[in-house]
Amino acid sequence: MHRSPAVRGRGIRKSFGDVIALDGVDLDVASGQVHGLVGPNGAGKTTLLGLLLGLAVADSGRLEILGTPVGRTLSVPDGVAGFVDGPGLYPSLTARQNLSALASLRGYDAGRTAGVDDALEQVGLTDVADDRIRGFSLGMRQRLGLAAALLTTPRLLVLDEPANGLDPAGKRHVHRVINGLAAEGTAVVLSSHRMDDLAALCSEVTILATGRVVFSGPVSKLAAESGELDYRLRTSDPAAAHQVALDTPGLRVAPGHDRAERQDADVLVVHGPVPALDELVRRLVRADVAVRELAPVVAPLEAAFLALTGDGQSDEEEL
């Protein structure tokens, strides 16, 4: 099904003095799509999110948001919401008062203001709606920022590390909201270092490194490009599984994980491509060895990310 573009960027460049933050970046995000934006610290993610929210302007290139060209002024079309570097909130006000004040400042009518309670319920903050947010945890503040964005009924939602500080319950609330918005046609641009969140939420990702796009496309393609991985193998007969793994073409026991050298004798770590793993499973079944666990030691998305951006992580503040 064809989906109209919510974001279309071509050749976007942005510098701060002598530092190049974005160097010819292309970005396409369709309506109804959750698009991941990832990269090492200093890759330019925050700068790009700021452009999408109208907090900065590009030096050159073309950027269209919700079908409207974004020029050289700090503005974006109606229907864009979100936050970068954490939501801006009034610590002396309660959660409900924060959202009500925001609705009033934006000139929303009474009907929209009545949506405050609904927004709080969606992100799971109803029970603390009348608590002052100076006592809120980081995760609760993140959820309140998402609730604030929901008041605008966004067509483009931009979120910077929305899972920061979330406990499992809070994470479920946030994932449910994001998936629900996408199902209704909202485009979501999600920046995160959490590969599990990207795998669970995003249909496509764009990876930045030193201000340039090193990958953009479906998550499934990114995972496929991770190549050979280490896999944890737990079976009903570790000794037999070890021998079967040694005899399987294209597969090897990962260095340092030979059965005789491991503290956990029930787990074998093997290395190889997916077809070799498939053959291993077939051979284990024929040998009457039950497979109880077979999972990557490092998630495929994370492995591909590291391969594309390098293992090193910058300690500098991100632009």
N, C-alpha and C positions, 0 to 999 in steps of 0.2 A: 504494500500500500504506500502510495506517495505521501510524504509528509513535507509540509512547507518548512523552509529554513527559519529558525529562530535567530541564529547567529551565522553570519557569513563574513569571514575576515580574509583578506588577501595581502600578503607582504607587509604585515604590521611591524613597525619598528618604533622602539622607544628607548631613549638614552637618558641617563642622569649624569650630566657632566661628561666625563670620559668613559663612564661605565655603560656598556650596551646591555640593556635589560632584555629587550626583545629584538631579534634580528631576522626579519622577514618571515614572520609567523603566519601561517594559514590556519584557519579554524572554521569548521562547519558543524553546527549543532542543529538537528532537526526538532521540530515541535513534537512533544511526546517522547523525547529521548532523554535518558540520563547519561550524560557524557562526563567521563572522568578526566581530570586534568592533574597530571602527576609529574614529578621530577625531583631531583635532589634539591637541597637548600641552595638558593641562589640561582635557580634555573629560570626564574622569571614568572613563576605562577602567580604570585601576588600582584605583580604589575598587570598581567593580563586580566585577572579578576577585577582589578580596579578600573580598567578600561570598560569592561562589561557593565559595571555599576555606575559609570559616569563620574568616577572619582579622579580620573586622569584622562588625558587625551594623547593619542598616538602622534609621533613626530611625522610619520608618513605611512602610506598604505591605505587600504579601504576597509571599513568596518560597517556592516549593516546589522542592526538589532531590531528584530520584529518587523523587518521590511523597511526600516527607516535608516538612511545613511546617517552615521554619527560624524559630526563635523569637528570643529576645533573648539568647541565649548564644553564645559562640564555639565553635560545633560544626556539623558537617555529617554526613550519613549516611555509612556505610561505602560505599566504591566511588568516592569522589571523590579525585582526585589531581591534581598539577600544581605549578606554581610561578609566582610573580609577582616582578618585579624580579630575576630570575635565581635559579637553584637554590642552596639552602644546602648547602655541602659542607665537608668537613674537609680543608684543604690539605695536612696532613702525612701523610694516608693515601693509599693507592693507589686507583685507580678501583674495583677489586674489593673492597678493604677498606671503602670508603665504602658500597657497596651491601650488603655483608654486615652492616655495623654497623646500617644502616637496617633491614634485615630482622630483625635481632635485637631492636632497640629496639621494633619493632612486634609482637614476639612471634610471628613467622611460624614455621611448623613447618619441618622439614628439607626437605620437598618444595618449599616455596616458596623457601627459601634456595638450593636447587640451581638456581633460576631466574636467579640472578645472572649466570652465564655466558651464558645465553640472552639476557638483556636487553642485555648488553654487545655481543653479536653483532648483535642487531637494530639497534643504533644505530651499528655500525661501529667499536667501540672495543676489539675483542678484542686487537689487536696492542699496545695500550698499557694493558691491564688491570692490570698490575703496576707501572705508573709512578705516582709521587706526583703528585697533581693540581695541586700548586703550580706545576708547569711547564706546565700545560695552557693552550691558547689559549681565548679566549672561546667559540669555536664548539665546542670539545671539551667545555667545561664545560656548555654548553647541551645537548649530546647526552647527557652523563652525567646531567643532571637529568631528561631524558626517560626514560632507562633506569631511574632511581629510581622514576619514576611507574609504569612498566610492572610493577614488582614487585607492585603492589597489585591487578593485573588490574582496572583502573578501568572503571566504567560511565559516569563523567563525567571527562573529562580537560581541565584548564584550563591553557593555555600562554600565557605572556607573551613575545612576540617570540622564538619558538623558532628562527628563522632567523638571529638575531643572530650575526655573526662566522663563519657557515658558508661553507666553500668548496663548490664544485659537488658534490663527492663526499658531503660531509656533508649537504648539502641534499637530495640524492637519498635518503639513509638516512632522514632525518626525514620527508620526504614519504611514503616507502613505509610507515613505521610508522604515521603518522596515517591514511593511506588504509586500511591493513589493519585498524586498530582500528575505524574507522567501518564498514567492511564487516561486521565481526563484531557491530555493534550499539552500540558505544560512542559517546556524544555527545562531541564535541570543541568547546570554545570557544577560539578562536584569536585573540589580539590581535596585530596587526602593522601596521606602516607600509608594508610591502612589498606593493604592489598586485599584483605578479606572483604572489606566494605566495597571495594571496586568490583570484585568478582560477584558479589551478591546484588549490586545495584545497577552497574553500568552495562550498557550494550556496546558502547564504543569508548575509547580512551585516546587522549593525546598526551604523549610524553615529551616533555621539554628537557633539554640539557644545554646549559650555557646560552639560553635565550633562543635556541633553535628547536624546531620540531624534529625529533628523531624517530617518532612513530605516530601514526594516526590511523585508526581503523577499528574494526570489531575486536572485542575482548577475546573472542575465540581464536582469531588470527594471531593475536599477541601471545596467547598461551601456546599455540602450536609452534611459534618461533622460539620457544624456550629450549628446544632441542633435547638432548639427553640430560636426565636428572637422576639424583639419588632418591631411592624409594625405600621406605621402611616396610619390611615384610615380617609379619608375625603369623605363624602357622601352628598346627597341632603337633608337628614333628620337626623341630628346628634342625636336627641333624640331617634328616632326609632332605629338607628344603635346601639346606646348604649345598648338598651334593647336586641336587637338581639344578640349582642356580649356576653352579660351576659348569654343568654340562649344556646349558642353554646357549645357543649361538647368539652373539651380539650382546651378551649380558656378562657383567663381571661383578664380583663382590667388591664394593667400594674400598679403596685403600684405607687401612686402619680400622676396618670393620670386619675382618675375618672372625669367624665364630670363636676361634681359640683366643682371640685378643680382646673380646668384648666383655664388659661387666654384665650386661643383660644378654644372657645366652638365648633368650626366647626371641630376640629381634635380630634380623639380618638386614643389612643395608646393601642394596644392589644398585648398580648403575647401568643405564642403557636407554635406548629409545623405546617408544610405546609399543611398536611391533614385537620387540624382544620381550617386553613385559607380558604381552598377550600370550606369547609362546610359553613363557614361564608358567603362567596360570594353567594353561592347557596341560603341561607336563605334570604339574603338581596334582591336578585332578586325576590324571591317569595313574599317578603314583599313590592315590588315595590319601593325599595330604590336604587337610582342610586349610583354606586361606582365611585367617581371622582379621588381618589388617594388611592393606597394601595402599600406601599413601606417600606422596612426595615429601621428602624431608623439608624442602623449601617449595612453597606453592609455585605453580607454573608462572603465574603473573609476576611474582616477585623475582623469579629466576630470569624471566625475560627483561624485566625492568633493570636488574643489575647488569645484564649483558649489554643492554642498549646505552646505559648511562655510566657504566663503570662501577667498581666496587667502592671507590672512595666516596665519602660524604663530606661536603664542605661544612666547616664550622662557622662560616660567615653568616651574617644576617641575610635573609632573603630579600631581594629587591622587590 
